[in-house]
Amino acid sequence: MFFRLKLLTLFNLFTYFTGCIAMRLLKEQIPVDVYRRFSKSSRSCRLLYPKFSMSKTKNSNFVFNASKILNYLLDHDVPYHILSISLFKKRFKNHLLHIQNLGLNGDHGWLPCNHDIFSNVSIS
């Protein structure tokens, strides 16, 4: 059903909206207080991760998660810094749908890599 209707799973929806909101923040630089929390590398287009003392705080932080998602997308041919917002959203959703619909031959079950773009489970 998800494949036929091109629906994202809940985790992929979270990833999609986090990435889209962050991309819009970086493009429009509004609100300024949130925009200033993002740091770009001086040598590349990658975003630097904020420093945290506890991993529990880090994993629930919007700036950390958004930076992680946008850096991942840079490595997978969805460059947030040069695409328009609408094209970014389209390519990002297509990328997530592609990952979500990966499977093994004859197996229609879900794998960890179908829900988490940072999963270390891969299908060759």
matplotlib code that plots the C-alpha trace (Angstrom):
import matplotlib.pyplot as plt

x = [0.0, 2.8, 4.6, 1.5, 0.2, 3.7, 3.2, 6.0, 6.2, 6.1, 9.8, 10.4, 7.8, 9.7, 12.9, 11.2, 9.7, 12.8, 14.9, 12.4, 12.0, 15.8, 16.3, 13.7, 15.4, 18.8, 17.4, 15.2, 17.3, 14.1, 13.7, 17.1, 17.5, 17.2, 19.2, 22.1, 22.3, 23.4, 27.1, 28.4, 31.9, 34.2, 35.7, 32.5, 28.7, 28.4, 26.8, 28.7, 27.2, 26.6, 28.5, 26.6, 27.7, 25.0, 23.9, 20.3, 20.1, 22.0, 19.5, 16.5, 18.0, 16.5, 19.7, 21.7, 19.1, 18.6, 22.3, 22.7, 19.9, 21.1, 24.7, 23.4, 21.5, 24.5, 26.3, 23.3, 22.9, 20.2, 22.2, 20.1, 22.2, 21.7, 18.1, 14.9, 12.7, 10.1, 12.7, 14.5, 11.2, 10.5, 14.0, 14.1, 10.7, 11.7, 14.9, 13.0, 10.5, 13.3, 15.0, 11.6, 10.7, 14.0, 13.5, 14.9, 13.5, 10.3, 10.4, 7.7, 8.5, 10.1, 13.8, 15.6, 17.0, 13.5, 12.8, 16.1, 18.3, 21.2, 20.8, 23.9, 21.8, 22.1, 20.7, 23.0]
y = [0.0, 2.5, 1.8, 2.0, 5.2, 6.8, 7.3, 7.8, 5.9, 7.9, 8.0, 9.0, 11.8, 13.0, 13.0, 14.7, 17.5, 18.1, 18.4, 20.6, 23.0, 23.2, 23.8, 26.6, 28.1, 28.1, 29.6, 32.4, 32.9, 33.4, 33.1, 34.6, 33.0, 29.5, 30.3, 31.4, 28.0, 26.4, 26.5, 26.0, 24.6, 27.2, 24.6, 23.0, 23.2, 20.8, 21.8, 21.5, 19.6, 21.5, 20.3, 18.5, 17.0, 14.3, 12.1, 12.1, 15.9, 15.6, 13.1, 15.2, 18.5, 19.9, 21.6, 18.4, 16.2, 18.7, 19.1, 15.3, 15.0, 17.8, 16.5, 13.0, 14.5, 16.3, 12.9, 11.4, 13.9, 16.1, 19.4, 21.6, 24.7, 25.0, 23.6, 25.6, 24.6, 22.9, 20.9, 20.0, 18.7, 16.6, 15.0, 14.4, 12.7, 10.5, 9.6, 8.6, 6.6, 4.8, 3.8, 2.9, 0.6, -1.3, -5.0, -8.4, -10.5, -12.3, -10.5, -7.8, -7.1, -4.0, -3.8, -1.2, 0.5, 1.2, 3.5, 5.0, 6.7, 6.3, 2.6, 0.5, -2.3, -2.2, -4.2, -4.9]
z = [0.0, 0.9, -2.4, -4.6, -3.0, -2.6, 1.2, 3.6, 6.9, 10.1, 10.6, 7.1, 7.5, 10.5, 8.5, 5.5, 7.5, 9.6, 6.4, 4.7, 7.6, 8.0, 4.3, 4.4, 7.5, 5.8, 2.5, 4.1, 7.3, 9.3, 12.3, 12.9, 16.3, 14.9, 11.8, 13.9, 15.6, 12.3, 11.4, 7.9, 7.3, 5.8, 3.5, 2.1, 2.1, 5.0, 8.2, 11.4, 14.3, 17.5, 20.6, 23.4, 26.7, 26.8, 23.9, 25.0, 24.5, 21.2, 19.7, 20.5, 19.2, 16.0, 14.8, 15.3, 13.5, 10.7, 10.1, 10.1, 7.5, 5.2, 5.3, 4.4, 1.5, 0.2, 0.0, -1.8, -4.6, -3.0, -2.5, -0.3, -0.9, -4.7, -5.2, -5.1, -2.1, -4.3, -6.2, -3.0, -1.5, -4.6, -4.8, -1.0, -1.0, -4.0, -2.2, 0.9, -1.1, -2.9, 0.4, 2.0, -0.9, -1.0, -0.2, -0.7, -3.5, -2.3, 1.0, 1.4, 5.1, 6.5, 7.2, 9.4, 6.4, 5.1, 8.0, 9.0, 6.4, 8.9, 9.3, 8.8, 7.2, 3.4, 0.6, -2.4]

ax = plt.figure().add_subplot(projection="3d")
ax.plot(x, y, z, "-o")
ax.set_aspect("equal")
plt.show()
